[in-house]
């Protein structure tokens, strides 16, 4: 009984599936932050460019 408990504790300690999921979650969050920042910056520049085109046409 005691050996089985130690074996299960060792298997739990060596299991890296949870850590991998956390790492992927952090990577997704960072990628999302970069995408949101890029869209925000380019969005305002694109709006200014289109406004200049509209002003030039009018």
C-alpha positions in Angstrom: 0.0 0.0 0.0 2.8 2.4 1.0 4.8 1.6 -2.1 1.8 2.2 -4.4 1.3 5.6 -2.7 4.9 6.5 -3.3 4.7 5.4 -6.9 1.6 7.5 -7.5 3.3 10.5 -5.9 6.4 10.0 -8.1 4.2 9.8 -11.2 2.4 13.0 -10.2 5.6 14.8 -9.6 7.0 13.8 -13.0 3.9 14.7 -14.9 4.6 17.8 -17.0 1.2 18.0 -18.8 -0.1 20.8 -16.6 3.1 22.9 -17.0 2.9 22.5 -20.7 -0.6 23.8 -20.8 0.3 26.8 -18.7 3.3 27.5 -21.1 1.0 27.4 -24.1 -1.5 29.7 -22.3 1.2 32.2 -21.7 2.4 32.1 -25.3 -1.2 32.6 -26.6 -1.6 35.6 -24.3 1.6 37.2 -25.4 0.8 36.6 -29.1 -2.7 38.0 -28.6 -1.2 41.1 -26.9 1.2 41.7 -29.9 -1.7 41.3 -32.4 -3.9 43.7 -30.5 -1.1 46.2 -30.2 -0.3 45.9 -33.9 -3.9 46.3 -35.0 -4.3 49.3 -32.8 -1.3 51.1 -34.1 -1.9 50.2 -37.8 -5.6 50.9 -37.4 -5.0 54.5 -36.5 -2.5 55.0 -39.2 -4.8 53.4 -41.8 -7.6 55.6 -40.7 -5.4 58.7 -41.2 -4.3 57.5 -44.6 -7.9 56.9 -45.8 -9.0 60.3 -44.4 -6.2 61.9 -46.4 -7.4 60.1 -49.5 -11.0 61.2 -48.9 -9.9 64.8 -48.3 -7.9 64.7 -51.5 -10.9 63.5 -53.5 -13.3 66.0 -52.2 
